Amino acid sequence: MLETSTYGDISVAKEVCYVGDNETKVFVYNVDGLLIDCGPQSREKEFTEWFKTQSINQVALTHNHEDHSGNAAWIQKNLNVPVYLHPMAIPYAHEEGMYPKYRQEMWGYRHIFDPMPMPEVLKTGRYTFEVLDTPGHAIYHNCFYERSEGWLFTGDLYLGTHLLVCFFEENIRQTIDTIERLLKLDFDTVFCAHAGVIENGKVRLEKKLNNLKTLQEQVVHMRRQGMTDREIDNEINGFELDITSISGGEWSPYNIIRTV
């Protein structure tokens, strides 16, 4: 069931998606007519009913994963507003999304849509967002920074301060580099696509960076001792979460180790 709230004049919609006993929360934000991400197709009915209550003038997708872009085709067909995506990700949007069964159960399909290249700046009536290139979770990933308000919309960059698993497409070394760049900016509030609105967001993002760098130092040391990444994963983690088994390893602690 879609939950809606506001943060100042930002409209927030939250939906929960399930596969088995595993759940993930998905947050979509409408900032003065700028819709940031559009939710998964598995919750099309819930999100599209909310879209109809909103004034939406443009859509910016942080990246092309189906839980963020799943309703883009519906938006283009029904709302007639521009949908922006990282220019290098556009060719993938032109192909029908094909995903493993667990992702279909949790997030549904991502149908073909035709986005416009993401501009360097996104403007609304009241706000100006700098578009930042932020690879890590995905190679083509954008964050949106409103300098005067101290807002940072992070897509899947933040997620939490301590990662247990990561997606097979992620690169933690890139994530570390990206966070180091972002921490040079002046911001306070983080708007995460899965953790929601994070007060003291810069402090939380710095904590995530410190945790990742500590892990990186540990892994580098163990590699120098001759251990393989599989051996390091068993030594550091020594557990398997349900999502690792359900996803066939697409989500696992090993994906953190091998890319850190």
PyRosetta script that sets phi, psi and omega in degrees:
from pyrosetta import init, pose_from_sequence

init()
pose = pose_from_sequence("MLETSTYGDISVAKEVCYVGDNETKVFVYNVDGLLIDCGPQSREKEFTEWFKTQSINQVALTHNHEDHSGNAAWIQKNLNVPVYLHPMAIPYAHEEGMYPKYRQEMWGYRHIFDPMPMPEVLKTGRYTFEVLDTPGHAIYHNCFYERSEGWLFTGDLYLGTHLLVCFFEENIRQTIDTIERLLKLDFDTVFCAHAGVIENGKVRLEKKLNNLKTLQEQVVHMRRQGMTDREIDNEINGFELDITSISGGEWSPYNIIRTV")
pose.set_psi(1, 127.1)
pose.set_omega(1, -177.6)
pose.set_phi(2, -66.9)
pose.set_psi(2, 130.0)
pose.set_omega(2, 174.1)
pose.set_phi(3, -107.9)
pose.set_psi(3, 133.1)
pose.set_omega(3, 180.0)
pose.set_phi(4, -120.0)
pose.set_psi(4, 149.2)
pose.set_omega(4, 178.9)
pose.set_phi(5, -156.1)
pose.set_psi(5, -179.6)
pose.set_omega(5, 175.9)
pose.set_phi(6, -131.7)
pose.set_psi(6, 150.6)
pose.set_omega(6, 171.9)
pose.set_phi(7, -127.3)
pose.set_psi(7, 99.2)
pose.set_omega(7, -168.4)
pose.set_phi(8, 63.2)
pose.set_psi(8, -125.1)
pose.set_omega(8, 177.3)
pose.set_phi(9, -101.2)
pose.set_psi(9, 17.9)
pose.set_omega(9, 175.6)
pose.set_phi(10, -92.0)
pose.set_psi(10, 126.2)
pose.set_omega(10, 175.3)
pose.set_phi(11, -87.7)
pose.set_psi(11, 133.1)
pose.set_omega(11, -175.6)
pose.set_phi(12, -122.6)
pose.set_psi(12, 131.2)
pose.set_omega(12, 174.8)
pose.set_phi(13, -121.7)
pose.set_psi(13, 132.6)
pose.set_omega(13, -179.6)
pose.set_phi(14, -125.3)
pose.set_psi(14, 133.6)
pose.set_omega(14, 175.1)
pose.set_phi(15, -131.5)
pose.set_psi(15, 150.9)
pose.set_omega(15, 178.5)
pose.set_phi(16, -111.5)
pose.set_psi(16, 132.4)
pose.set_omega(16, 178.9)
pose.set_phi(17, -117.2)
pose.set_psi(17, 147.5)
pose.set_omega(17, -174.2)
pose.set_phi(18, -129.1)
pose.set_psi(18, 146.8)
pose.set_omega(18, 160.6)
pose.set_phi(19, -138.5)
pose.set_psi(19, 115.1)
pose.set_omega(19, -171.8)
pose.set_phi(20, 62.5)
pose.set_psi(20, -132.0)
pose.set_omega(20, 178.2)
pose.set_phi(21, -91.8)
pose.set_psi(21, 1.4)
pose.set_omega(21, -178.8)
pose.set_phi(22, -89.6)
pose.set_psi(22, 136.1)
pose.set_omega(22, 179.0)
pose.set_phi(23, -128.7)
pose.set_psi(23, 153.5)
pose.set_omega(23, 172.3)
pose.set_phi(24, -138.9)
pose.set_psi(24, 137.7)
pose.set_omega(24, 177.4)
pose.set_phi(25, -91.5)
pose.set_psi(25, 140.6)
pose.set_omega(25, 178.9)
pose.set_phi(26, -124.0)
pose.set_psi(26, 125.2)
pose.set_omega(26, 179.8)
pose.set_phi(27, -112.5)
pose.set_psi(27, 136.1)
pose.set_omega(27, 175.6)
pose.set_phi(28, -124.9)
pose.set_psi(28, 140.3)
pose.set_omega(28, -174.2)
pose.set_phi(29, -122.5)
pose.set_psi(29, 137.8)
pose.set_omega(29, 172.4)
pose.set_phi(30, -116.8)
pose.set_psi(30, 112.5)
pose.set_omega(30, -176.3)
pose.set_phi(31, -114.5)
pose.set_psi(31, 99.2)
pose.set_omega(31, 175.8)
pose.set_phi(32, 54.1)
pose.set_psi(32, 42.4)
pose.set_omega(32, 177.9)
pose.set_phi(33, 90.5)
pose.set_psi(33, -3.9)
pose.set_omega(33, 175.3)
pose.set_phi(34, -98.7)
pose.set_psi(34, 111.0)
pose.set_omega(34, 177.7)
pose.set_phi(35, -87.6)
pose.set_psi(35, 122.4)
pose.set_omega(35, 179.8)
pose.set_phi(36, -104.1)
pose.set_psi(36, 110.9)
pose.set_omega(36, -171.3)
pose.set_phi(37, 65.8)
pose.set_psi(37, 166.1)
pose.set_omega(37, -173.4)
pose.set_phi(38, -139.4)
pose.set_psi(38, 10.9)
pose.set_omega(38, 172.1)
pose.set_phi(39, 79.4)
pose.set_psi(39, 169.1)
pose.set_omega(39, -176.6)
pose.set_phi(40, -83.8)
pose.set_psi(40, 152.0)
pose.set_omega(40, -179.9)
pose.set_phi(41, -65.6)
pose.set_psi(41, -24.8)
pose.set_omega(41, 178.2)
pose.set_phi(42, -62.9)
pose.set_psi(42, -19.7)
pose.set_omega(42, 177.4)
pose.set_phi(43, -117.2)
pose.set_psi(43, 33.3)
pose.set_omega(43, -177.7)
pose.set_phi(44, -56.9)
pose.set_psi(44, -46.8)
pose.set_omega(44, -177.0)
pose.set_phi(45, -58.4)
pose.set_psi(45, -47.2)
pose.set_omega(45, -177.3)
pose.set_phi(46, -64.7)
pose.set_psi(46, -47.2)
pose.set_omega(46, -176.9)
pose.set_phi(47, -71.2)
pose.set_psi(47, -40.5)
pose.set_omega(47, -176.8)
pose.set_phi(48, -68.7)
pose.set_psi(48, -31.6)
pose.set_omega(48, 173.9)
pose.set_phi(49, -63.9)
pose.set_psi(49, -37.0)
pose.set_omega(49, 176.9)
pose.set_phi(50, -69.6)
pose.set_psi(50, -41.9)
pose.set_omega(50, 178.3)
pose.set_phi(51, -54.2)
pose.set_psi(51, -38.8)
pose.set_omega(51, -177.3)
pose.set_phi(52, -65.2)
pose.set_psi(52, -21.1)
pose.set_omega(52, 179.0)
pose.set_phi(53, -91.0)
pose.set_psi(53, -5.8)
pose.set_omega(53, -173.9)
pose.set_phi(54, -105.0)
pose.set_psi(54, 153.5)
pose.set_omega(54, 168.3)
pose.set_phi(55, -90.5)
pose.set_psi(55, 108.4)
pose.set_omega(55, -176.5)
pose.set_phi(56, -120.2)
pose.set_psi(56, 120.4)
pose.set_omega(56, -178.3)
pose.set_phi(57, -108.5)
pose.set_psi(57, -22.5)
pose.set_omega(57, -179.3)
pose.set_phi(58, -161.2)
pose.set_psi(58, 157.0)
pose.set_omega(58, -177.6)
pose.set_phi(59, -128.8)
pose.set_psi(59, 131.6)
pose.set_omega(59, 176.3)
pose.set_phi(60, -120.8)
pose.set_psi(60, 121.7)
pose.set_omega(60, -180.0)
pose.set_phi(61, -97.8)
pose.set_psi(61, 127.1)
pose.set_omega(61, 178.4)
pose.set_phi(62, -64.9)
pose.set_psi(62, -34.9)
pose.set_omega(62, 175.8)
pose.set_phi(63, -166.3)
pose.set_psi(63, 179.4)
pose.set_omega(63, -167.0)
pose.set_phi(64, -93.8)
pose.set_psi(64, 0.9)
pose.set_omega(64, 179.7)
pose.set_phi(65, -59.9)
pose.set_psi(65, 148.3)
pose.set_omega(65, -167.5)
pose.set_phi(66, -66.3)
pose.set_psi(66, -22.2)
pose.set_omega(66, 177.2)
pose.set_phi(67, -77.9)
pose.set_psi(67, -8.9)
pose.set_omega(67, 178.6)
pose.set_phi(68, -109.3)
pose.set_psi(68, -26.9)
pose.set_omega(68, -174.0)
pose.set_phi(69, -119.0)
pose.set_psi(69, 7.4)
pose.set_omega(69, -170.9)
pose.set_phi(70, -62.6)
pose.set_psi(70, -25.3)
pose.set_omega(70, -179.1)
pose.set_phi(71, -106.2)
pose.set_psi(71, 13.0)
pose.set_omega(71, -178.4)
pose.set_phi(72, -64.4)
pose.set_psi(72, -39.0)
pose.set_omega(72, 179.7)
pose.set_phi(73, -63.5)
pose.set_psi(73, -41.0)
pose.set_omega(73, 177.9)
pose.set_phi(74, -62.8)
pose.set_psi(74, -42.7)
pose.set_omega(74, -179.4)
pose.set_phi(75, -61.0)
pose.set_psi(75, -46.0)
pose.set_omega(75, -179.0)
pose.set_phi(76, -63.9)
pose.set_psi(76, -36.2)
pose.set_omega(76, -178.7)
pose.set_phi(77, -73.6)
pose.set_psi(77, -35.4)
pose.set_omega(77, -169.2)
pose.set_phi(78, -108.8)
pose.set_psi(78, -24.8)
pose.set_omega(78, -174.8)
pose.set_phi(79, -108.2)
pose.set_psi(79, -20.1)
pose.set_omega(79, 177.2)
pose.set_phi(80, 55.0)
pose.set_psi(80, 50.4)
pose.set_omega(80, 176.1)
pose.set_phi(81, -125.4)
pose.set_psi(81, 155.0)
pose.set_omega(81, 179.2)
pose.set_phi(82, -67.7)
pose.set_psi(82, 140.9)
pose.set_omega(82, 175.2)
pose.set_phi(83, -117.4)
pose.set_psi(83, 122.1)
pose.set_omega(83, -176.4)
pose.set_phi(84, -105.3)
pose.set_psi(84, 143.6)
pose.set_omega(84, 179.6)
pose.set_phi(85, -147.2)
pose.set_psi(85, 151.1)
pose.set_omega(85, 174.8)
pose.set_phi(86, -46.2)
pose.set_psi(86, 128.6)
pose.set_omega(86, -173.9)
pose.set_phi(87, -57.6)
pose.set_psi(87, -32.2)
pose.set_omega(87, -179.3)
pose.set_phi(88, -74.7)
pose.set_psi(88, -15.7)
pose.set_omega(88, 179.7)
pose.set_phi(89, -92.5)
pose.set_psi(89, -8.8)
pose.set_omega(89, -175.9)
pose.set_phi(90, -58.8)
pose.set_psi(90, -41.7)
pose.set_omega(90, 179.1)
pose.set_phi(91, -57.5)
pose.set_psi(91, -32.0)
pose.set_omega(91, 179.0)
pose.set_phi(92, -70.6)
pose.set_psi(92, -33.1)
pose.set_omega(92, 178.4)
pose.set_phi(93, -67.4)
pose.set_psi(93, -23.3)
pose.set_omega(93, -179.5)
pose.set_phi(94, -81.4)
pose.set_psi(94, -0.6)
pose.set_omega(94, 177.4)
pose.set_phi(95, -114.7)
pose.set_psi(95, 144.3)
pose.set_omega(95, 176.7)
pose.set_phi(96, -62.2)
pose.set_psi(96, 134.4)
pose.set_omega(96, 179.6)
pose.set_phi(97, -70.3)
pose.set_psi(97, 128.2)
pose.set_omega(97, 178.2)
pose.set_phi(98, -119.8)
pose.set_psi(98, 117.3)
pose.set_omega(98, -171.6)
pose.set_phi(99, -132.7)
pose.set_psi(99, 156.0)
pose.set_omega(99, 174.9)
pose.set_phi(100, -59.9)
pose.set_psi(100, 161.7)
pose.set_omega(100, -174.0)
pose.set_phi(101, -57.2)
pose.set_psi(101, -41.2)
pose.set_omega(101, -176.2)
pose.set_phi(102, -63.9)
pose.set_psi(102, -34.4)
pose.set_omega(102, 178.9)
pose.set_phi(103, -73.9)
pose.set_psi(103, -33.4)
pose.set_omega(103, 174.8)
pose.set_phi(104, -64.5)
pose.set_psi(104, -40.8)
pose.set_omega(104, 180.0)
pose.set_phi(105, -66.6)
pose.set_psi(105, -38.6)
pose.set_omega(105, -175.9)
pose.set_phi(106, -82.7)
pose.set_psi(106, -45.2)
pose.set_omega(106, -170.3)
pose.set_phi(107, -119.7)
pose.set_psi(107, -7.7)
pose.set_omega(107, 179.5)
pose.set_phi(108, 78.5)
pose.set_psi(108, -153.7)
pose.set_omega(108, -178.1)
pose.set_phi(109, -103.0)
pose.set_psi(109, 161.5)
pose.set_omega(109, 170.4)
pose.set_phi(110, -121.6)
pose.set_psi(110, 104.9)
pose.set_omega(110, -176.7)
pose.set_phi(111, -77.7)
pose.set_psi(111, 163.2)
pose.set_omega(111, -179.7)
pose.set_phi(112, -58.1)
pose.set_psi(112, 135.9)
pose.set_omega(112, 170.8)
pose.set_phi(113, -142.7)
pose.set_psi(113, 170.0)
pose.set_omega(113, -171.4)
pose.set_phi(114, -125.2)
pose.set_psi(114, 81.7)
pose.set_omega(114, -176.8)
pose.set_phi(115, -76.8)
pose.set_psi(115, 162.1)
pose.set_omega(115, 172.7)
pose.set_phi(116, -95.8)
pose.set_psi(116, 152.7)
pose.set_omega(116, 178.3)
pose.set_phi(117, -61.0)
pose.set_psi(117, 135.6)
pose.set_omega(117, 179.8)
pose.set_phi(118, -61.4)
pose.set_psi(118, 127.3)
pose.set_omega(118, 176.4)
pose.set_phi(119, -75.5)
pose.set_psi(119, 170.6)
pose.set_omega(119, 178.4)
pose.set_phi(120, -74.5)
pose.set_psi(120, -25.1)
pose.set_omega(120, -179.0)
pose.set_phi(121, -137.9)
pose.set_psi(121, 137.6)
pose.set_omega(121, 174.2)
pose.set_phi(122, -111.7)
pose.set_psi(122, 125.6)
pose.set_omega(122, -178.2)
pose.set_phi(123, -118.2)
pose.set_psi(123, 139.3)
pose.set_omega(123, 169.5)
pose.set_phi(124, -117.4)
pose.set_psi(124, -172.6)
pose.set_omega(124, 178.4)
pose.set_phi(125, -62.4)
pose.set_psi(125, -33.4)
pose.set_omega(125, -173.7)
pose.set_phi(126, -115.7)
pose.set_psi(126, -16.7)
pose.set_omega(126, -171.2)
pose.set_phi(127, -130.6)
pose.set_psi(127, 154.8)
pose.set_omega(127, 175.4)
pose.set_phi(128, -126.6)
pose.set_psi(128, 122.1)
pose.set_omega(128, -178.5)
pose.set_phi(129, -109.8)
pose.set_psi(129, 124.7)
pose.set_omega(129, 171.0)
pose.set_phi(130, -80.7)
pose.set_psi(130, 131.5)
pose.set_omega(130, 179.6)
pose.set_phi(131, -91.2)
pose.set_psi(131, 122.7)
pose.set_omega(131, -175.0)
pose.set_phi(132, -111.8)
pose.set_psi(132, 135.5)
pose.set_omega(132, 176.1)
pose.set_phi(133, -82.9)
pose.set_psi(133, 116.6)
pose.set_omega(133, -169.6)
pose.set_phi(134, -134.4)
pose.set_psi(134, 69.9)
pose.set_omega(134, -180.0)
pose.set_phi(135, -68.3)
pose.set_psi(135, 157.3)
pose.set_omega(135, 179.3)
pose.set_phi(136, 153.6)
pose.set_psi(136, -75.6)
pose.set_omega(136, 175.6)
pose.set_phi(137, -62.8)
pose.set_psi(137, -39.6)
pose.set_omega(137, 172.4)
pose.set_phi(138, -138.2)
pose.set_psi(138, 152.3)
pose.set_omega(138, -177.5)
pose.set_phi(139, -67.4)
pose.set_psi(139, -31.6)
pose.set_omega(139, 176.9)
pose.set_phi(140, -112.8)
pose.set_psi(140, 96.5)
pose.set_omega(140, -173.2)
pose.set_phi(141, -143.2)
pose.set_psi(141, 136.2)
pose.set_omega(141, 178.2)
pose.set_phi(142, -120.3)
pose.set_psi(142, 144.3)
pose.set_omega(142, 166.3)
pose.set_phi(143, -111.8)
pose.set_psi(143, 159.1)
pose.set_omega(143, -176.7)
pose.set_phi(144, -124.9)
pose.set_psi(144, 124.0)
pose.set_omega(144, -171.2)
pose.set_phi(145, -117.5)
pose.set_psi(145, 120.0)
pose.set_omega(145, 174.2)
pose.set_phi(146, -102.8)
pose.set_psi(146, 99.7)
pose.set_omega(146, -169.5)
pose.set_phi(147, -62.2)
pose.set_psi(147, -45.7)
pose.set_omega(147, -173.7)
pose.set_phi(148, -69.2)
pose.set_psi(148, -27.1)
pose.set_omega(148, 179.5)
pose.set_phi(149, -94.6)
pose.set_psi(149, -14.1)
pose.set_omega(149, -176.6)
pose.set_phi(150, 70.9)
pose.set_psi(150, 34.2)
pose.set_omega(150, -179.6)
pose.set_phi(151, -103.4)
pose.set_psi(151, 139.2)
pose.set_omega(151, 173.5)
pose.set_phi(152, -132.8)
pose.set_psi(152, 114.1)
pose.set_omega(152, 176.9)
pose.set_phi(153, -93.0)
pose.set_psi(153, 116.0)
pose.set_omega(153, -163.4)
pose.set_phi(154, -108.3)
pose.set_psi(154, 3.0)
pose.set_omega(154, -179.0)
pose.set_phi(155, 54.5)
pose.set_psi(155, -120.7)
pose.set_omega(155, 179.6)
pose.set_phi(156, -106.7)
pose.set_psi(156, 23.2)
pose.set_omega(156, 179.7)
pose.set_phi(157, -77.2)
pose.set_psi(157, -41.5)
pose.set_omega(157, -174.4)
pose.set_phi(158, -83.0)
pose.set_psi(158, -71.8)
pose.set_omega(158, 178.4)
pose.set_phi(159, 66.5)
pose.set_psi(159, -41.6)
pose.set_omega(159, 179.7)
pose.set_phi(160, 169.3)
pose.set_psi(160, 169.2)
pose.set_omega(160, -176.9)
pose.set_phi(161, -82.4)
pose.set_psi(161, -19.4)
pose.set_omega(161, -177.6)
pose.set_phi(162, -133.3)
pose.set_psi(162, 114.3)
pose.set_omega(162, -178.9)
pose.set_phi(163, -86.4)
pose.set_psi(163, 132.5)
pose.set_omega(163, 171.5)
pose.set_phi(164, -96.2)
pose.set_psi(164, -34.9)
pose.set_omega(164, 179.1)
pose.set_phi(165, -140.6)
pose.set_psi(165, 163.4)
pose.set_omega(165, 168.4)
pose.set_phi(166, -145.0)
pose.set_psi(166, 164.0)
pose.set_omega(166, -175.4)
pose.set_phi(167, -74.4)
pose.set_psi(167, 150.7)
pose.set_omega(167, -174.9)
pose.set_phi(168, -65.1)
pose.set_psi(168, -21.2)
pose.set_omega(168, 178.7)
pose.set_phi(169, -83.2)
pose.set_psi(169, -10.7)
pose.set_omega(169, -175.1)
pose.set_phi(170, -74.1)
pose.set_psi(170, 155.7)
pose.set_omega(170, 174.1)
pose.set_phi(171, -132.8)
pose.set_psi(171, 107.7)
pose.set_omega(171, -173.9)
pose.set_phi(172, -68.6)
pose.set_psi(172, -32.0)
pose.set_omega(172, 176.2)
pose.set_phi(173, -61.5)
pose.set_psi(173, -41.4)
pose.set_omega(173, 176.2)
pose.set_phi(174, -64.7)
pose.set_psi(174, -40.0)
pose.set_omega(174, 178.9)
pose.set_phi(175, -60.0)
pose.set_psi(175, -43.8)
pose.set_omega(175, 178.2)
pose.set_phi(176, -59.5)
pose.set_psi(176, -47.3)
pose.set_omega(176, 179.0)
pose.set_phi(177, -60.5)
pose.set_psi(177, -41.7)
pose.set_omega(177, -178.7)
pose.set_phi(178, -65.1)
pose.set_psi(178, -45.6)
pose.set_omega(178, -179.6)
pose.set_phi(179, -63.5)
pose.set_psi(179, -39.4)
pose.set_omega(179, 178.0)
pose.set_phi(180, -59.5)
pose.set_psi(180, -39.2)
pose.set_omega(180, 177.6)
pose.set_phi(181, -67.8)
pose.set_psi(181, -43.2)
pose.set_omega(181, -177.2)
pose.set_phi(182, -65.6)
pose.set_psi(182, -33.2)
pose.set_omega(182, -178.1)
pose.set_phi(183, -69.2)
pose.set_psi(183, -8.9)
pose.set_omega(183, 174.4)
pose.set_phi(184, -80.3)
pose.set_psi(184, -11.7)
pose.set_omega(184, -180.0)
pose.set_phi(185, -86.7)
pose.set_psi(185, 161.7)
pose.set_omega(185, 178.6)
pose.set_phi(186, -99.7)
pose.set_psi(186, 102.4)
pose.set_omega(186, 178.1)
pose.set_phi(187, -148.0)
pose.set_psi(187, 161.3)
pose.set_omega(187, 179.1)
pose.set_phi(188, -126.8)
pose.set_psi(188, -43.3)
pose.set_omega(188, -174.0)
pose.set_phi(189, -102.2)
pose.set_psi(189, 127.4)
pose.set_omega(189, 176.0)
pose.set_phi(190, -104.1)
pose.set_psi(190, 134.9)
pose.set_omega(190, 175.9)
pose.set_phi(191, -112.7)
pose.set_psi(191, 103.4)
pose.set_omega(191, -174.1)
pose.set_phi(192, -97.1)
pose.set_psi(192, 146.0)
pose.set_omega(192, -178.9)
pose.set_phi(193, -75.1)
pose.set_psi(193, -13.7)
pose.set_omega(193, -178.7)
pose.set_phi(194, -129.2)
pose.set_psi(194, -19.0)
pose.set_omega(194, 179.0)
pose.set_phi(195, -105.2)
pose.set_psi(195, -8.6)
pose.set_omega(195, 177.9)
pose.set_phi(196, 85.3)
pose.set_psi(196, -153.4)
pose.set_omega(196, -177.2)
pose.set_phi(197, -84.1)
pose.set_psi(197, 124.0)
pose.set_omega(197, -175.5)
pose.set_phi(198, -114.4)
pose.set_psi(198, 107.1)
pose.set_omega(198, 172.7)
pose.set_phi(199, -72.0)
pose.set_psi(199, 155.6)
pose.set_omega(199, -174.2)
pose.set_phi(200, 52.9)
pose.set_psi(200, 41.6)
pose.set_omega(200, -173.6)
pose.set_phi(201, -63.9)
pose.set_psi(201, -33.5)
pose.set_omega(201, 180.0)
pose.set_phi(202, -66.2)
pose.set_psi(202, -39.2)
pose.set_omega(202, 177.4)
pose.set_phi(203, -63.8)
pose.set_psi(203, -41.9)
pose.set_omega(203, -179.5)
pose.set_phi(204, -67.2)
pose.set_psi(204, -39.7)
pose.set_omega(204, 179.3)
pose.set_phi(205, -67.8)
pose.set_psi(205, -36.3)
pose.set_omega(205, 176.7)
pose.set_phi(206, -65.7)
pose.set_psi(206, -36.9)
pose.set_omega(206, 176.9)
pose.set_phi(207, -63.6)
pose.set_psi(207, -40.8)
pose.set_omega(207, 177.0)
pose.set_phi(208, -61.4)
pose.set_psi(208, -44.5)
pose.set_omega(208, 179.3)
pose.set_phi(209, -58.9)
pose.set_psi(209, -46.5)
pose.set_omega(209, -179.0)
pose.set_phi(210, -61.1)
pose.set_psi(210, -41.0)
pose.set_omega(210, 178.3)
pose.set_phi(211, -63.2)
pose.set_psi(211, -41.9)
pose.set_omega(211, -179.4)
pose.set_phi(212, -68.0)
pose.set_psi(212, -39.8)
pose.set_omega(212, -179.2)
pose.set_phi(213, -70.1)
pose.set_psi(213, -35.1)
pose.set_omega(213, 175.1)
pose.set_phi(214, -63.2)
pose.set_psi(214, -44.3)
pose.set_omega(214, 176.9)
pose.set_phi(215, -62.9)
pose.set_psi(215, -42.0)
pose.set_omega(215, -179.7)
pose.set_phi(216, -59.6)
pose.set_psi(216, -43.9)
pose.set_omega(216, 178.7)
pose.set_phi(217, -62.6)
pose.set_psi(217, -40.3)
pose.set_omega(217, 179.2)
pose.set_phi(218, -64.4)
pose.set_psi(218, -43.8)
pose.set_omega(218, -178.8)
pose.set_phi(219, -67.1)
pose.set_psi(219, -43.3)
pose.set_omega(219, 178.7)
pose.set_phi(220, -59.5)
pose.set_psi(220, -43.1)
pose.set_omega(220, 178.7)
pose.set_phi(221, -61.4)
pose.set_psi(221, -43.3)
pose.set_omega(221, -178.6)
pose.set_phi(222, -69.8)
pose.set_psi(222, -34.5)
pose.set_omega(222, 175.1)
pose.set_phi(223, -63.5)
pose.set_psi(223, -39.9)
pose.set_omega(223, -179.8)
pose.set_phi(224, -65.8)
pose.set_psi(224, -23.2)
pose.set_omega(224, 175.7)
pose.set_phi(225, -81.5)
pose.set_psi(225, -1.7)
pose.set_omega(225, 176.4)
pose.set_phi(226, 97.8)
pose.set_psi(226, 6.3)
pose.set_omega(226, -179.0)
pose.set_phi(227, -80.2)
pose.set_psi(227, 143.9)
pose.set_omega(227, 174.1)
pose.set_phi(228, -80.0)
pose.set_psi(228, 164.2)
pose.set_omega(228, 179.2)
pose.set_phi(229, -63.6)
pose.set_psi(229, -34.5)
pose.set_omega(229, 176.4)
pose.set_phi(230, -64.3)
pose.set_psi(230, -42.2)
pose.set_omega(230, 178.4)
pose.set_phi(231, -65.1)
pose.set_psi(231, -39.9)
pose.set_omega(231, 179.0)
pose.set_phi(232, -64.6)
pose.set_psi(232, -42.1)
pose.set_omega(232, 178.5)
pose.set_phi(233, -60.4)
pose.set_psi(233, -44.8)
pose.set_omega(233, 178.9)
pose.set_phi(234, -63.6)
pose.set_psi(234, -36.5)
pose.set_omega(234, -178.3)
pose.set_phi(235, -72.0)
pose.set_psi(235, -44.6)
pose.set_omega(235, -175.3)
pose.set_phi(236, -80.5)
pose.set_psi(236, -42.7)
pose.set_omega(236, -173.9)
pose.set_phi(237, -99.3)
pose.set_psi(237, -60.8)
pose.set_omega(237, 175.7)
pose.set_phi(238, 62.9)
pose.set_psi(238, 26.1)
pose.set_omega(238, 179.6)
pose.set_phi(239, -148.0)
pose.set_psi(239, 161.3)
pose.set_omega(239, 174.0)
pose.set_phi(240, -131.0)
pose.set_psi(240, 123.3)
pose.set_omega(240, 178.1)
pose.set_phi(241, -82.9)
pose.set_psi(241, 158.4)
pose.set_omega(241, 179.7)
pose.set_phi(242, -55.4)
pose.set_psi(242, -39.9)
pose.set_omega(242, -175.9)
pose.set_phi(243, -64.7)
pose.set_psi(243, -28.9)
pose.set_omega(243, 177.7)
pose.set_phi(244, -65.5)
pose.set_psi(244, -44.5)
pose.set_omega(244, 178.5)
pose.set_phi(245, -68.0)
pose.set_psi(245, -46.9)
pose.set_omega(245, -178.5)
pose.set_phi(246, -60.4)
pose.set_psi(246, -38.9)
pose.set_omega(246, -175.5)
pose.set_phi(247, -87.6)
pose.set_psi(247, 1.2)
pose.set_omega(247, -178.0)
pose.set_phi(248, 64.0)
pose.set_psi(248, 27.6)
pose.set_omega(248, 178.2)
pose.set_phi(249, 91.8)
pose.set_psi(249, -0.6)
pose.set_omega(249, 176.9)
pose.set_phi(250, -61.9)
pose.set_psi(250, -34.6)
pose.set_omega(250, 173.5)
pose.set_phi(251, -113.8)
pose.set_psi(251, 117.8)
pose.set_omega(251, -178.4)
pose.set_phi(252, -161.4)
pose.set_psi(252, 158.1)
pose.set_omega(252, 173.2)
pose.set_phi(253, -64.0)
pose.set_psi(253, -30.7)
pose.set_omega(253, -179.5)
pose.set_phi(254, -60.1)
pose.set_psi(254, -34.4)
pose.set_omega(254, 179.4)
pose.set_phi(255, -64.2)
pose.set_psi(255, -27.2)
pose.set_omega(255, 173.9)
pose.set_phi(256, -70.4)
pose.set_psi(256, -50.1)
pose.set_omega(256, -176.1)
pose.set_phi(257, -59.7)
pose.set_psi(257, -46.9)
pose.set_omega(257, -172.9)
pose.set_phi(258, -70.3)
pose.set_psi(258, -17.6)
pose.set_omega(258, -177.7)
pose.set_phi(259, -114.5)
pose.set_psi(259, 1.7)
pose.set_omega(259, -178.2)
pose.set_phi(260, -85.6)
pose.dump_pdb("model.pdb")
